[in-house]
Amino acid sequence: MAAETEKSEDGFFLSGAEEATRVFFRALLERCWAEDPRARPGFEEIGEVLRGLRASVPRADEARAEP
């Protein structure tokens, strides 16, 4: 089963997972650059968010093991 692809603004094709990751990081960066410093996440929260993302992505060797 092939992954769905979508053409990005810059002409590259992204799989659904790649696009979701791109949207995720964009949202995180926008929070980090919020005009109000109190709305920005701290380093601990950023670490938690990134660890959560990492845990949700299968490792390369696990992805190859799937039939």
C-alpha positions as YAML, in Angstrom:
chain: A
units: angstrom
residues:
- id: 1
  name: MET
  ca: [0.00, 0.00, 0.00]
- id: 2
  name: ALA
  ca: [1.57, 3.28, -1.09]
- id: 3
  name: ALA
  ca: [1.53, 6.31, 1.18]
- id: 4
  name: GLU
  ca: [-0.65, 9.19, 0.11]
- id: 5
  name: THR
  ca: [1.29, 12.12, -1.27]
- id: 6
  name: GLU
  ca: [0.49, 15.78, -1.49]
- id: 7
  name: LYS
  ca: [2.33, 18.46, -3.43]
- id: 8
  name: SER
  ca: [3.67, 21.19, -1.14]
- id: 9
  name: GLU
  ca: [3.89, 24.89, -1.97]
- id: 10
  name: ASP
  ca: [7.51, 24.49, -3.07]
- id: 11
  name: GLY
  ca: [6.68, 21.66, -5.50]
- id: 12
  name: PHE
  ca: [7.91, 18.70, -3.46]
- id: 13
  name: PHE
  ca: [5.69, 15.73, -2.80]
- id: 14
  name: LEU
  ca: [5.16, 14.79, 0.84]
- id: 15
  name: SER
  ca: [3.69, 11.65, 2.31]
- id: 16
  name: GLY
  ca: [0.90, 12.06, 4.86]
- id: 17
  name: ALA
  ca: [3.36, 11.39, 7.69]
- id: 18
  name: GLU
  ca: [5.86, 13.92, 6.34]
- id: 19
  name: GLU
  ca: [3.16, 16.56, 6.01]
- id: 20
  name: ALA
  ca: [1.91, 15.87, 9.54]
- id: 21
  name: THR
  ca: [5.46, 16.24, 10.86]
- id: 22
  name: ARG
  ca: [5.90, 19.48, 8.94]
- id: 23
  name: VAL
  ca: [2.65, 20.86, 10.39]
- id: 24
  name: PHE
  ca: [3.68, 19.71, 13.88]
- id: 25
  name: PHE
  ca: [7.04, 21.49, 13.75]
- id: 26
  name: ARG
  ca: [5.52, 24.62, 12.27]
- id: 27
  name: ALA
  ca: [3.02, 24.80, 15.15]
- id: 28
  name: LEU
  ca: [5.80, 24.24, 17.71]
- id: 29
  name: LEU
  ca: [7.99, 26.93, 16.15]
- id: 30
  name: GLU
  ca: [5.09, 29.39, 16.05]
- id: 31
  name: ARG
  ca: [4.55, 28.79, 19.78]
- id: 32
  name: CYS
  ca: [8.27, 29.32, 20.43]
- id: 33
  name: TRP
  ca: [8.14, 32.68, 18.63]
- id: 34
  name: ALA
  ca: [4.86, 33.86, 20.21]
- id: 35
  name: GLU
  ca: [4.73, 37.61, 20.70]
- id: 36
  name: ASP
  ca: [3.88, 37.17, 24.39]
- id: 37
  name: PRO
  ca: [6.88, 35.46, 26.06]
- id: 38
  name: ARG
  ca: [4.53, 33.87, 28.62]
- id: 39
  name: ALA
  ca: [2.83, 31.96, 25.78]
- id: 40
  name: ARG
  ca: [6.13, 30.39, 24.69]
- id: 41
  name: PRO
  ca: [6.90, 26.82, 25.81]
- id: 42
  name: GLY
  ca: [9.85, 26.30, 28.12]
- id: 43
  name: PHE
  ca: [12.72, 23.94, 27.35]
- id: 44
  name: GLU
  ca: [11.19, 21.19, 29.48]
- id: 45
  name: GLU
  ca: [7.88, 21.37, 27.62]
- id: 46
  name: ILE
  ca: [9.65, 21.41, 24.24]
- id: 47
  name: GLY
  ca: [11.58, 18.30, 25.29]
- id: 48
  name: GLU
  ca: [8.39, 16.54, 26.36]
- id: 49
  name: VAL
  ca: [6.70, 17.39, 23.07]
- id: 50
  name: LEU
  ca: [9.67, 16.16, 21.03]
- id: 51
  name: ARG
  ca: [9.99, 12.96, 23.07]
- id: 52
  name: GLY
  ca: [6.27, 12.32, 22.49]
- id: 53
  name: LEU
  ca: [6.73, 12.77, 18.76]
- id: 54
  name: ARG
  ca: [9.76, 10.48, 18.76]
- id: 55
  name: ALA
  ca: [7.83, 7.79, 20.63]
- id: 56
  name: SER
  ca: [5.02, 7.93, 18.06]
- id: 57
  name: VAL
  ca: [7.32, 7.38, 15.06]
- id: 58
  name: PRO
  ca: [8.43, 3.81, 14.39]
- id: 59
  name: ARG
  ca: [12.16, 3.20, 14.26]
- id: 60
  name: ALA
  ca: [13.60, 2.47, 10.82]
- id: 61
  name: ASP
  ca: [14.32, -1.18, 11.69]
- id: 62
  name: GLU
  ca: [10.73, -1.62, 12.97]
- id: 63
  name: ALA
  ca: [9.28, -0.10, 9.80]
- id: 64
  name: ARG
  ca: [11.28, -2.52, 7.61]
- id: 65
  name: ALA
  ca: [10.11, -5.52, 9.64]
- id: 66
  name: GLU
  ca: [6.46, -4.95, 8.73]
- id: 67
  name: PRO
  ca: [5.17, -7.23, 5.92]
...
